[in-house]
Amino acid sequence: MAPWKEDAARMGIRSSGAFPIRINGEVWDTPTLSSGQTGYFDDEVVRLVDEMALTAGIAHDWRRSS
């Protein structure tokens, strides 16, 4: 994120998080979410977004195998 830190701050981004989607244990994609609120990604938000990433990986893997 370091190369984009100044641009992100200029756009009002105060928090960001990257949440890898894994399929069969390998990282398939890593969506990055951002917020204008400092400290937005607290433990609860991280847990929820991690669950969504896990579900997306499971759903994609299931779809490929059916």
CHARMM-style PDB file with segment names, atoms N, HN, CA, C and O in Angstrom:
ATOM      1  N   MET     1       0.823  -1.206   0.000  1.00  0.00      PROA
ATOM      2  CA  MET     1       0.000   0.000   0.000  1.00  0.00      PROA
ATOM      3  C   MET     1       0.858   1.258   0.000  1.00  0.00      PROA
ATOM      4  O   MET     1       0.383   2.333  -0.367  1.00  0.00      PROA
ATOM      5  N   ALA     2       2.112   1.134   0.407  1.00  0.00      PROA
ATOM      6  HN  ALA     2       2.498   0.261   0.706  1.00  0.00      PROA
ATOM      7  CA  ALA     2       2.974   2.313   0.535  1.00  0.00      PROA
ATOM      8  C   ALA     2       2.998   3.200  -0.718  1.00  0.00      PROA
ATOM      9  O   ALA     2       2.922   4.421  -0.584  1.00  0.00      PROA
ATOM     10  N   PRO     3       3.101   2.634  -1.930  1.00  0.00      PROA
ATOM     11  CA  PRO     3       3.149   3.506  -3.111  1.00  0.00      PROA
ATOM     12  C   PRO     3       1.878   4.335  -3.322  1.00  0.00      PROA
ATOM     13  O   PRO     3       1.921   5.378  -3.973  1.00  0.00      PROA
ATOM     14  N   TRP     4       0.764   3.881  -2.781  1.00  0.00      PROA
ATOM     15  HN  TRP     4       0.730   3.033  -2.252  1.00  0.00      PROA
ATOM     16  CA  TRP     4      -0.517   4.563  -2.988  1.00  0.00      PROA
ATOM     17  C   TRP     4      -0.997   5.317  -1.754  1.00  0.00      PROA
ATOM     18  O   TRP     4      -2.094   5.875  -1.766  1.00  0.00      PROA
ATOM     19  N   LYS     5      -0.200   5.344  -0.693  1.00  0.00      PROA
ATOM     20  HN  LYS     5       0.692   4.890  -0.684  1.00  0.00      PROA
ATOM     21  CA  LYS     5      -0.637   5.943   0.567  1.00  0.00      PROA
ATOM     22  C   LYS     5      -1.042   7.407   0.403  1.00  0.00      PROA
ATOM     23  O   LYS     5      -2.098   7.810   0.891  1.00  0.00      PROA
ATOM     24  N   GLU     6      -0.231   8.196  -0.268  1.00  0.00      PROA
ATOM     25  HN  GLU     6       0.626   7.869  -0.664  1.00  0.00      PROA
ATOM     26  CA  GLU     6      -0.548   9.621  -0.440  1.00  0.00      PROA
ATOM     27  C   GLU     6      -1.803   9.804  -1.278  1.00  0.00      PROA
ATOM     28  O   GLU     6      -2.648  10.636  -0.947  1.00  0.00      PROA
ATOM     29  N   ASP     7      -1.943   9.032  -2.374  1.00  0.00      PROA
ATOM     30  HN  ASP     7      -1.256   8.356  -2.643  1.00  0.00      PROA
ATOM     31  CA  ASP     7      -3.141   9.128  -3.207  1.00  0.00      PROA
ATOM     32  C   ASP     7      -4.381   8.717  -2.418  1.00  0.00      PROA
ATOM     33  O   ASP     7      -5.422   9.365  -2.515  1.00  0.00      PROA
ATOM     34  N   ALA     8      -4.274   7.651  -1.644  1.00  0.00      PROA
ATOM     35  HN  ALA     8      -3.428   7.124  -1.565  1.00  0.00      PROA
ATOM     36  CA  ALA     8      -5.401   7.176  -0.835  1.00  0.00      PROA
ATOM     37  C   ALA     8      -5.826   8.252   0.168  1.00  0.00      PROA
ATOM     38  O   ALA     8      -7.016   8.522   0.324  1.00  0.00      PROA
ATOM     39  N   ALA     9      -4.870   8.852   0.834  1.00  0.00      PROA
ATOM     40  HN  ALA     9      -3.903   8.632   0.708  1.00  0.00      PROA
ATOM     41  CA  ALA     9      -5.180   9.900   1.813  1.00  0.00      PROA
ATOM     42  C   ALA     9      -5.851  11.088   1.129  1.00  0.00      PROA
ATOM     43  O   ALA     9      -6.788  11.672   1.672  1.00  0.00      PROA
ATOM     44  N   ARG    10      -5.374  11.444  -0.057  1.00  0.00      PROA
ATOM     45  HN  ARG    10      -4.612  10.970  -0.498  1.00  0.00      PROA
ATOM     46  CA  ARG    10      -5.966  12.549  -0.812  1.00  0.00      PROA
ATOM     47  C   ARG    10      -7.417  12.235  -1.200  1.00  0.00      PROA
ATOM     48  O   ARG    10      -8.244  13.142  -1.285  1.00  0.00      PROA
ATOM     49  N   MET    11      -7.727  10.952  -1.436  1.00  0.00      PROA
ATOM     50  HN  MET    11      -7.055  10.215  -1.367  1.00  0.00      PROA
ATOM     51  CA  MET    11      -9.091  10.549  -1.794  1.00  0.00      PROA
ATOM     52  C   MET    11      -9.966  10.323  -0.565  1.00  0.00      PROA
ATOM     53  O   MET    11     -11.142   9.984  -0.698  1.00  0.00      PROA
ATOM     54  N   GLY    12      -9.405  10.508   0.626  1.00  0.00      PROA
ATOM     55  HN  GLY    12      -8.450  10.783   0.734  1.00  0.00      PROA
ATOM     56  CA  GLY    12     -10.190  10.369   1.852  1.00  0.00      PROA
ATOM     57  C   GLY    12     -10.204   8.969   2.435  1.00  0.00      PROA
ATOM     58  O   GLY    12     -10.973   8.687   3.354  1.00  0.00      PROA
ATOM     59  N   ILE    13      -9.365   8.093   1.915  1.00  0.00      PROA
ATOM     60  HN  ILE    13      -8.740   8.322   1.169  1.00  0.00      PROA
ATOM     61  CA  ILE    13      -9.292   6.726   2.454  1.00  0.00      PROA
ATOM     62  C   ILE    13      -8.455   6.763   3.721  1.00  0.00      PROA
ATOM     63  O   ILE    13      -7.309   7.214   3.712  1.00  0.00      PROA
ATOM     64  N   ARG    14      -9.045   6.281   4.816  1.00  0.00      PROA
ATOM     65  HN  ARG    14      -9.975   5.915   4.823  1.00  0.00      PROA
ATOM     66  CA  ARG    14      -8.365   6.292   6.105  1.00  0.00      PROA
ATOM     67  C   ARG    14      -8.051   4.889   6.611  1.00  0.00      PROA
ATOM     68  O   ARG    14      -7.192   4.714   7.475  1.00  0.00      PROA
ATOM     69  N   SER    15      -8.758   3.878   6.066  1.00  0.00      PROA
ATOM     70  HN  SER    15      -9.456   4.020   5.365  1.00  0.00      PROA
ATOM     71  CA  SER    15      -8.522   2.488   6.462  1.00  0.00      PROA
ATOM     72  C   SER    15      -8.686   1.604   5.232  1.00  0.00      PROA
ATOM     73  O   SER    15      -9.503   1.888   4.355  1.00  0.00      PROA
ATOM     74  N   SER    16      -7.910   0.540   5.175  1.00  0.00      PROA
ATOM     75  HN  SER    16      -7.247   0.309   5.887  1.00  0.00      PROA
ATOM     76  CA  SER    16      -8.088  -0.426   4.102  1.00  0.00      PROA
ATOM     77  C   SER    16      -7.710  -1.808   4.617  1.00  0.00      PROA
ATOM     78  O   SER    16      -6.961  -1.956   5.582  1.00  0.00      PROA
ATOM     79  N   GLY    17      -8.246  -2.792   3.950  1.00  0.00      PROA
ATOM     80  HN  GLY    17      -8.854  -2.671   3.166  1.00  0.00      PROA
ATOM     81  CA  GLY    17      -7.950  -4.171   4.324  1.00  0.00      PROA
ATOM     82  C   GLY    17      -7.991  -5.049   3.085  1.00  0.00      PROA
ATOM     83  O   GLY    17      -8.818  -4.839   2.198  1.00  0.00      PROA
ATOM     84  N   ALA    18      -7.109  -6.024   3.019  1.00  0.00      PROA
ATOM     85  HN  ALA    18      -6.437  -6.195   3.739  1.00  0.00      PROA
ATOM     86  CA  ALA    18      -7.062  -6.984   1.919  1.00  0.00      PROA
ATOM     87  C   ALA    18      -7.481  -8.338   2.470  1.00  0.00      PROA
ATOM     88  O   ALA    18      -6.985  -8.776   3.509  1.00  0.00      PROA
ATOM     89  N   PHE    19      -8.390  -8.994   1.775  1.00  0.00      PROA
ATOM     90  HN  PHE    19      -8.792  -8.639   0.931  1.00  0.00      PROA
ATOM     91  CA  PHE    19      -8.990 -10.229   2.266  1.00  0.00      PROA
ATOM     92  C   PHE    19      -8.885 -11.317   1.201  1.00  0.00      PROA
ATOM     93  O   PHE    19      -9.697 -11.360   0.277  1.00  0.00      PROA
ATOM     94  N   PRO    20      -7.890 -12.197   1.324  1.00  0.00      PROA
ATOM     95  CA  PRO    20      -7.677 -13.212   0.284  1.00  0.00      PROA
ATOM     96  C   PRO    20      -8.813 -14.222   0.196  1.00  0.00      PROA
ATOM     97  O   PRO    20      -9.340 -14.686   1.207  1.00  0.00      PROA
ATOM     98  N   ILE    21      -9.172 -14.548  -1.040  1.00  0.00      PROA
ATOM     99  HN  ILE    21      -8.744 -14.171  -1.861  1.00  0.00      PROA
ATOM    100  CA  ILE    21     -10.126 -15.623  -1.312  1.00  0.00      PROA
ATOM    101  C   ILE    21      -9.298 -16.824  -1.728  1.00  0.00      PROA
ATOM    102  O   ILE    21      -8.542 -16.768  -2.698  1.00  0.00      PROA
ATOM    103  N   ARG    22      -9.449 -17.910  -0.987  1.00  0.00      PROA
ATOM    104  HN  ARG    22     -10.063 -17.956  -0.199  1.00  0.00      PROA
ATOM    105  CA  ARG    22      -8.659 -19.115  -1.256  1.00  0.00      PROA
ATOM    106  C   ARG    22      -9.545 -20.206  -1.845  1.00  0.00      PROA
ATOM    107  O   ARG    22     -10.680 -20.410  -1.415  1.00  0.00      PROA
ATOM    108  N   ILE    23      -9.007 -20.891  -2.823  1.00  0.00      PROA
ATOM    109  HN  ILE    23      -8.085 -20.725  -3.172  1.00  0.00      PROA
ATOM    110  CA  ILE    23      -9.664 -22.049  -3.408  1.00  0.00      PROA
ATOM    111  C   ILE    23      -8.654 -23.186  -3.357  1.00  0.00      PROA
ATOM    112  O   ILE    23      -7.559 -23.091  -3.911  1.00  0.00      PROA
ATOM    113  N   ASN    24      -9.042 -24.257  -2.687  1.00  0.00      PROA
ATOM    114  HN  ASN    24      -9.932 -24.334  -2.237  1.00  0.00      PROA
ATOM    115  CA  ASN    24      -8.141 -25.400  -2.480  1.00  0.00      PROA
ATOM    116  C   ASN    24      -6.818 -24.966  -1.847  1.00  0.00      PROA
ATOM    117  O   ASN    24      -5.757 -25.485  -2.194  1.00  0.00      PROA
ATOM    118  N   GLY    25      -6.887 -24.022  -0.927  1.00  0.00      PROA
ATOM    119  HN  GLY    25      -7.749 -23.600  -0.645  1.00  0.00      PROA
ATOM    120  CA  GLY    25      -5.713 -23.591  -0.198  1.00  0.00      PROA
ATOM    121  C   GLY    25      -4.837 -22.582  -0.917  1.00  0.00      PROA
ATOM    122  O   GLY    25      -3.870 -22.088  -0.337  1.00  0.00      PROA
ATOM    123  N   GLU    26      -5.150 -22.262  -2.169  1.00  0.00      PROA
ATOM    124  HN  GLU    26      -5.935 -22.662  -2.640  1.00  0.00      PROA
ATOM    125  CA  GLU    26      -4.356 -21.297  -2.925  1.00  0.00      PROA
ATOM    126  C   GLU    26      -5.118 -19.982  -3.035  1.00  0.00      PROA
ATOM    127  O   GLU    26      -6.340 -19.976  -3.183  1.00  0.00      PROA
ATOM    128  N   VAL    27      -4.394 -18.872  -2.961  1.00  0.00      PROA
ATOM    129  HN  VAL    27      -3.401 -18.877  -2.841  1.00  0.00      PROA
ATOM    130  CA  VAL    27      -5.025 -17.560  -3.086  1.00  0.00      PROA
ATOM    131  C   VAL    27      -5.456 -17.368  -4.535  1.00  0.00      PROA
ATOM    132  O   VAL    27      -4.638 -17.429  -5.453  1.00  0.00      PROA
ATOM    133  N   TRP    28      -6.758 -17.135  -4.727  1.00  0.00      PROA
ATOM    134  HN  TRP    28      -7.422 -17.086  -3.981  1.00  0.00      PROA
ATOM    135  CA  TRP    28      -7.335 -16.965  -6.050  1.00  0.00      PROA
ATOM    136  C   TRP    28      -7.491 -15.489  -6.391  1.00  0.00      PROA
ATOM    137  O   TRP    28      -7.300 -15.082  -7.536  1.00  0.00      PROA
ATOM    138  N   ASP    29      -7.839 -14.700  -5.391  1.00  0.00      PROA
ATOM    139  HN  ASP    29      -7.994 -15.031  -4.460  1.00  0.00      PROA
ATOM    140  CA  ASP    29      -8.040 -13.262  -5.566  1.00  0.00      PROA
ATOM    141  C   ASP    29      -7.884 -12.596  -4.207  1.00  0.00      PROA
ATOM    142  O   ASP    29      -8.034 -13.248  -3.174  1.00  0.00      PROA
ATOM    143  N   THR    30      -7.589 -11.316  -4.202  1.00  0.00      PROA
ATOM    144  HN  THR    30      -7.467 -10.786  -5.041  1.00  0.00      PROA
ATOM    145  CA  THR    30      -7.463 -10.589  -2.943  1.00  0.00      PROA
ATOM    146  C   THR    30      -8.152  -9.238  -3.069  1.00  0.00      PROA
ATOM    147  O   THR    30      -7.514  -8.232  -3.377  1.00  0.00      PROA
ATOM    148  N   PRO    31      -9.461  -9.223  -2.829  1.00  0.00      PROA
ATOM    149  CA  PRO    31     -10.166  -7.945  -2.866  1.00  0.00      PROA
ATOM    150  C   PRO    31      -9.676  -7.029  -1.742  1.00  0.00      PROA
ATOM    151  O   PRO    31      -9.384  -7.480  -0.635  1.00  0.00      PROA
ATOM    152  N   THR    32      -9.595  -5.764  -2.046  1.00  0.00      PROA
ATOM    153  HN  THR    32      -9.832  -5.397  -2.946  1.00  0.00      PROA
ATOM    154  CA  THR    32      -9.211  -4.763  -1.056  1.00  0.00      PROA
ATOM    155  C   THR    32     -10.403  -3.837  -0.830  1.00  0.00      PROA
ATOM    156  O   THR    32     -10.988  -3.306  -1.773  1.00  0.00      PROA
ATOM    157  N   LEU    33     -10.741  -3.660   0.426  1.00  0.00      PROA
ATOM    158  HN  LEU    33     -10.266  -4.091   1.193  1.00  0.00      PROA
ATOM    159  CA  LEU    33     -11.832  -2.773   0.801  1.00  0.00      PROA
ATOM    160  C   LEU    33     -11.244  -1.553   1.495  1.00  0.00      PROA
ATOM    161  O   LEU    33     -10.201  -1.638   2.144  1.00  0.00      PROA
ATOM    162  N   SER    34     -11.911  -0.432   1.353  1.00  0.00      PROA
ATOM    163  HN  SER    34     -12.758  -0.363   0.826  1.00  0.00      PROA
ATOM    164  CA  SER    34     -11.414   0.781   2.003  1.00  0.00      PROA
ATOM    165  C   SER    34     -12.567   1.547   2.641  1.00  0.00      PROA
ATOM    166  O   SER    34     -13.737   1.335   2.321  1.00  0.00      PROA
ATOM    167  N   SER    35     -12.201   2.438   3.551  1.00  0.00      PROA
ATOM    168  HN  SER    35     -11.251   2.610   3.811  1.00  0.00      PROA
ATOM    169  CA  SER    35     -13.178   3.245   4.273  1.00  0.00      PROA
ATOM    170  C   SER    35     -12.579   4.619   4.553  1.00  0.00      PROA
ATOM    171  O   SER    35     -11.365   4.776   4.685  1.00  0.00      PROA
ATOM    172  N   GLY    36     -13.443   5.581   4.637  1.00  0.00      PROA
ATOM    173  HN  GLY    36     -14.429   5.454   4.530  1.00  0.00      PROA
ATOM    174  CA  GLY    36     -13.014   6.918   5.020  1.00  0.00      PROA
ATOM    175  C   GLY    36     -12.919   7.090   6.524  1.00  0.00      PROA
ATOM    176  O   GLY    36     -12.525   8.149   7.013  1.00  0.00      PROA
ATOM    177  N   GLN    37     -13.277   6.054   7.249  1.00  0.00      PROA
ATOM    178  HN  GLN    37     -13.596   5.194   6.852  1.00  0.00      PROA
ATOM    179  CA  GLN    37     -13.272   6.095   8.714  1.00  0.00      PROA
ATOM    180  C   GLN    37     -11.988   5.453   9.252  1.00  0.00      PROA
ATOM    181  O   GLN    37     -11.690   4.306   8.919  1.00  0.00      PROA
ATOM    182  N   THR    38     -11.239   6.165  10.065  1.00  0.00      PROA
ATOM    183  HN  THR    38     -11.481   7.097  10.335  1.00  0.00      PROA
ATOM    184  CA  THR    38     -10.049   5.619  10.700  1.00  0.00      PROA
ATOM    185  C   THR    38     -10.440   4.477  11.629  1.00  0.00      PROA
ATOM    186  O   THR    38     -11.390   4.598  12.402  1.00  0.00      PROA
ATOM    187  N   GLY    39      -9.720   3.384  11.555  1.00  0.00      PROA
ATOM    188  HN  GLY    39      -8.948   3.285  10.927  1.00  0.00      PROA
ATOM    189  CA  GLY    39      -9.972   2.249  12.433  1.00  0.00      PROA
ATOM    190  C   GLY    39     -11.218   1.454  12.090  1.00  0.00      PROA
ATOM    191  O   GLY    39     -11.724   0.704  12.924  1.00  0.00      PROA
ATOM    192  N   TYR    40     -11.725   1.609  10.860  1.00  0.00      PROA
ATOM    193  HN  TYR    40     -11.314   2.219  10.182  1.00  0.00      PROA
ATOM    194  CA  TYR    40     -12.971   0.940  10.474  1.00  0.00      PROA
ATOM    195  C   TYR    40     -12.877  -0.585  10.589  1.00  0.00      PROA
ATOM    196  O   TYR    40     -13.843  -1.237  10.984  1.00  0.00      PROA
ATOM    197  N   PHE    41     -11.742  -1.140  10.251  1.00  0.00      PROA
ATOM    198  HN  PHE    41     -10.957  -0.611   9.930  1.00  0.00      PROA
ATOM    199  CA  PHE    41     -11.594  -2.597  10.230  1.00  0.00      PROA
ATOM    200  C   PHE    41     -11.226  -3.133  11.612  1.00  0.00      PROA
ATOM    201  O   PHE    41     -10.106  -3.581  11.858  1.00  0.00      PROA
ATOM    202  N   ASP    42     -12.219  -3.067  12.505  1.00  0.00      PROA
ATOM    203  HN  ASP    42     -13.128  -2.703  12.305  1.00  0.00      PROA
ATOM    204  CA  ASP    42     -12.016  -3.620  13.843  1.00  0.00      PROA
ATOM    205  C   ASP    42     -12.173  -5.137  13.779  1.00  0.00      PROA
ATOM    206  O   ASP    42     -12.416  -5.690  12.707  1.00  0.00      PROA
ATOM    207  N   ASP    43     -12.036  -5.805  14.909  1.00  0.00      PROA
ATOM    208  HN  ASP    43     -11.838  -5.355  15.780  1.00  0.00      PROA
ATOM    209  CA  ASP    43     -12.075  -7.269  14.933  1.00  0.00      PROA
ATOM    210  C   ASP    43     -13.366  -7.831  14.343  1.00  0.00      PROA
ATOM    211  O   ASP    43     -13.330  -8.833  13.629  1.00  0.00      PROA
ATOM    212  N   GLU    44     -14.507  -7.202  14.631  1.00  0.00      PROA
ATOM    213  HN  GLU    44     -14.537  -6.388  15.211  1.00  0.00      PROA
ATOM    214  CA  GLU    44     -15.786  -7.722  14.132  1.00  0.00      PROA
ATOM    215  C   GLU    44     -15.895  -7.591  12.614  1.00  0.00      PROA
ATOM    216  O   GLU    44     -16.324  -8.527  11.940  1.00  0.00      PROA
ATOM    217  N   VAL    45     -15.511  -6.442  12.080  1.00  0.00      PROA
ATOM    218  HN  VAL    45     -15.163  -5.682  12.627  1.00  0.00      PROA
ATOM    219  CA  VAL    45     -15.577  -6.245  10.630  1.00  0.00      PROA
ATOM    220  C   VAL    45     -14.623  -7.209   9.931  1.00  0.00      PROA
ATOM    221  O   VAL    45     -14.984  -7.814   8.921  1.00  0.00      PROA
ATOM    222  N   VAL    46     -13.418  -7.355  10.456  1.00  0.00      PROA
ATOM    223  HN  VAL    46     -13.125  -6.864  11.277  1.00  0.00      PROA
ATOM    224  CA  VAL    46     -12.456  -8.290   9.857  1.00  0.00      PROA
ATOM    225  C   VAL    46     -13.015  -9.707   9.876  1.00  0.00      PROA
ATOM    226  O   VAL    46     -12.890 -10.434   8.890  1.00  0.00      PROA
ATOM    227  N   ARG    47     -13.623 -10.104  10.976  1.00  0.00      PROA
ATOM    228  HN  ARG    47     -13.724  -9.514  11.777  1.00  0.00      PROA
ATOM    229  CA  ARG    47     -14.193 -11.449  11.071  1.00  0.00      PROA
ATOM    230  C   ARG    47     -15.281 -11.647  10.018  1.00  0.00      PROA
ATOM    231  O   ARG    47     -15.309 -12.675   9.340  1.00  0.00      PROA
ATOM    232  N   LEU    48     -16.172 -10.673   9.879  1.00  0.00      PROA
ATOM    233  HN  LEU    48     -16.149  -9.839  10.430  1.00  0.00      PROA
ATOM    234  CA  LEU    48     -17.260 -10.775   8.912  1.00  0.00      PROA
ATOM    235  C   LEU    48     -16.747 -10.826   7.471  1.00  0.00      PROA
ATOM    236  O   LEU    48     -17.215 -11.641   6.676  1.00  0.00      PROA
ATOM    237  N   VAL    49     -15.801  -9.969   7.134  1.00  0.00      PROA
ATOM    238  HN  VAL    49     -15.421  -9.306   7.779  1.00  0.00      PROA
ATOM    239  CA  VAL    49     -15.283  -9.950   5.766  1.00  0.00      PROA
ATOM    240  C   VAL    49     -14.468 -11.213   5.488  1.00  0.00      PROA
ATOM    241  O   VAL    49     -14.517 -11.742   4.378  1.00  0.00      PROA
ATOM    242  N   ASP    50     -13.720 -11.704   6.480  1.00  0.00      PROA
ATOM    243  HN  ASP    50     -13.680 -11.274   7.382  1.00  0.00      PROA
ATOM    244  CA  ASP    50     -13.010 -12.980   6.313  1.00  0.00      PROA
ATOM    245  C   ASP    50     -13.994 -14.114   6.033  1.00  0.00      PROA
ATOM    246  O   ASP    50     -13.732 -14.970   5.188  1.00  0.00      PROA
ATOM    247  N   GLU    51     -15.123 -14.122   6.737  1.00  0.00      PROA
ATOM    248  HN  GLU    51     -15.336 -13.427   7.423  1.00  0.00      PROA
ATOM    249  CA  GLU    51     -16.149 -15.143   6.497  1.00  0.00      PROA
ATOM    250  C   GLU    51     -16.704 -15.036   5.081  1.00  0.00      PROA
ATOM    251  O   GLU    51     -16.930 -16.050   4.422  1.00  0.00      PROA
ATOM    252  N   MET    52     -16.923 -13.808   4.612  1.00  0.00      PROA
ATOM    253  HN  MET    52     -16.739 -12.984   5.147  1.00  0.00      PROA
ATOM    254  CA  MET    52     -17.413 -13.621   3.248  1.00  0.00      PROA
ATOM    255  C   MET    52     -16.390 -14.126   2.232  1.00  0.00      PROA
ATOM    256  O   MET    52     -16.766 -14.761   1.246  1.00  0.00      PROA
ATOM    257  N   ALA    53     -15.107 -13.855   2.457  1.00  0.00      PROA
ATOM    258  HN  ALA    53     -14.802 -13.339   3.258  1.00  0.00      PROA
ATOM    259  CA  ALA    53     -14.068 -14.329   1.549  1.00  0.00      PROA
ATOM    260  C   ALA    53     -14.010 -15.857   1.553  1.00  0.00      PROA
ATOM    261  O   ALA    53     -13.861 -16.479   0.501  1.00  0.00      PROA
ATOM    262  N   LEU    54     -14.129 -16.455   2.730  1.00  0.00      PROA
ATOM    263  HN  LEU    54     -14.250 -15.950   3.585  1.00  0.00      PROA
ATOM    264  CA  LEU    54     -14.134 -17.915   2.831  1.00  0.00      PROA
ATOM    265  C   LEU    54     -15.327 -18.491   2.070  1.00  0.00      PROA
ATOM    266  O   LEU    54     -15.178 -19.458   1.322  1.00  0.00      PROA
ATOM    267  N   THR    55     -16.503 -17.906   2.258  1.00  0.00      PROA
ATOM    268  HN  THR    55     -16.624 -17.121   2.866  1.00  0.00      PROA
ATOM    269  CA  THR    55     -17.707 -18.368   1.571  1.00  0.00      PROA
ATOM    270  C   THR    55     -17.568 -18.225   0.056  1.00  0.00      PROA
ATOM    271  O   THR    55     -17.982 -19.110  -0.693  1.00  0.00      PROA
ATOM    272  N   ALA    56     -16.990 -17.121  -0.391  1.00  0.00      PROA
ATOM    273  HN  ALA    56     -16.654 -16.402   0.217  1.00  0.00      PROA
ATOM    274  CA  ALA    56     -16.790 -16.923  -1.832  1.00  0.00      PROA
ATOM    275  C   ALA    56     -15.875 -17.994  -2.402  1.00  0.00      PROA
ATOM    276  O   ALA    56     -16.129 -18.503  -3.493  1.00  0.00      PROA
ATOM    277  N   GLY    57     -14.821 -18.343  -1.686  1.00  0.00      PROA
ATOM    278  HN  GLY    57     -14.615 -17.929  -0.799  1.00  0.00      PROA
ATOM    279  CA  GLY    57     -13.910 -19.384  -2.149  1.00  0.00      PROA
ATOM    280  C   GLY    57     -14.586 -20.738  -2.205  1.00  0.00      PROA
ATOM    281  O   GLY    57     -14.401 -21.495  -3.158  1.00  0.00      PROA
ATOM    282  N   ILE    58     -15.375 -21.045  -1.176  1.00  0.00      PROA
ATOM    283  HN  ILE    58     -15.525 -20.431  -0.401  1.00  0.00      PROA
ATOM    284  CA  ILE    58     -16.092 -22.330  -1.139  1.00  0.00      PROA
ATOM    285  C   ILE    58     -17.105 -22.377  -2.281  1.00  0.00      PROA
ATOM    286  O   ILE    58     -17.204 -23.386  -2.979  1.00  0.00      PROA
ATOM    287  N   ALA    59     -17.858 -21.295  -2.475  1.00  0.00      PROA
ATOM    288  HN  ALA    59     -17.778 -20.475  -1.908  1.00  0.00      PROA
ATOM    289  CA  ALA    59     -18.869 -21.259  -3.530  1.00  0.00      PROA
ATOM    290  C   ALA    59     -18.231 -21.406  -4.908  1.00  0.00      PROA
ATOM    291  O   ALA    59     -18.746 -22.132  -5.758  1.00  0.00      PROA
ATOM    292  N   HSD    60     -17.134 -20.733  -5.127  1.00  0.00      PROA
ATOM    293  HN  HSD    60     -16.715 -20.143  -4.437  1.00  0.00      PROA
ATOM    294  CA  HSD    60     -16.464 -20.814  -6.428  1.00  0.00      PROA
ATOM    295  C   HSD    60     -15.938 -22.226  -6.653  1.00  0.00      PROA
ATOM    296  O   HSD    60     -16.078 -22.774  -7.746  1.00  0.00      PROA
ATOM    297  N   ASP    61     -15.339 -22.811  -5.636  1.00  0.00      PROA
ATOM    298  HN  ASP    61     -15.225 -22.366  -4.748  1.00  0.00      PROA
ATOM    299  CA  ASP    61     -14.804 -24.164  -5.753  1.00  0.00      PROA
ATOM    300  C   ASP    61     -15.928 -25.164  -6.020  1.00  0.00      PROA
ATOM    301  O   ASP    61     -15.770 -26.066  -6.842  1.00  0.00      PROA
ATOM    302  N   TRP    62     -17.061 -25.010  -5.334  1.00  0.00      PROA
ATOM    303  HN  TRP    62     -17.190 -24.276  -4.666  1.00  0.00      PROA
ATOM    304  CA  TRP    62     -18.202 -25.885  -5.530  1.00  0.00      PROA
ATOM    305  C   TRP    62     -18.741 -25.767  -6.959  1.00  0.00      PROA
ATOM    306  O   TRP    62     -19.074 -26.764  -7.600  1.00  0.00      PROA
ATOM    307  N   ARG    63     -18.817 -24.532  -7.433  1.00  0.00      PROA
ATOM    308  HN  ARG    63     -18.547 -23.723  -6.912  1.00  0.00      PROA
ATOM    309  CA  ARG    63     -19.341 -24.284  -8.788  1.00  0.00      PROA
ATOM    310  C   ARG    63     -18.439 -24.915  -9.847  1.00  0.00      PROA
ATOM    311  O   ARG    63     -18.931 -25.471 -10.829  1.00  0.00      PROA
ATOM    312  N   ARG    64     -17.122 -24.831  -9.652  1.00  0.00      PROA
ATOM    313  HN  ARG    64     -16.722 -24.379  -8.854  1.00  0.00      PROA
ATOM    314  CA  ARG    64     -16.178 -25.423 -10.620  1.00  0.00      PROA
ATOM    315  C   ARG    64     -16.281 -26.941 -10.639  1.00  0.00      PROA
ATOM    316  O   ARG    64     -16.080 -27.558 -11.685  1.00  0.00      PROA
ATOM    317  N   SER    65     -16.592 -27.551  -9.498  1.00  0.00      PROA
ATOM    318  HN  SER    65     -16.755 -27.050  -8.649  1.00  0.00      PROA
ATOM    319  CA  SER    65     -16.591 -29.004  -9.435  1.00  0.00      PROA
ATOM    320  C   SER    65     -17.938 -29.612  -9.799  1.00  0.00      PROA
ATOM    321  O   SER    65     -18.040 -30.833  -9.911  1.00  0.00      PROA
ATOM    322  N   SER    66     -18.980 -28.796  -9.988  1.00  0.00      PROA
ATOM    323  HN  SER    66     -18.898 -27.803  -9.898  1.00  0.00      PROA
ATOM    324  CA  SER    66     -20.294 -29.374 -10.303  1.00  0.00      PROA
ATOM    325  C   SER    66     -20.591 -29.301 -11.787  1.00  0.00      PROA
ATOM    326  OT1 SER    66     -21.653 -29.742 -12.226  1.00  0.00      PROA
TER     327      SER     66
END
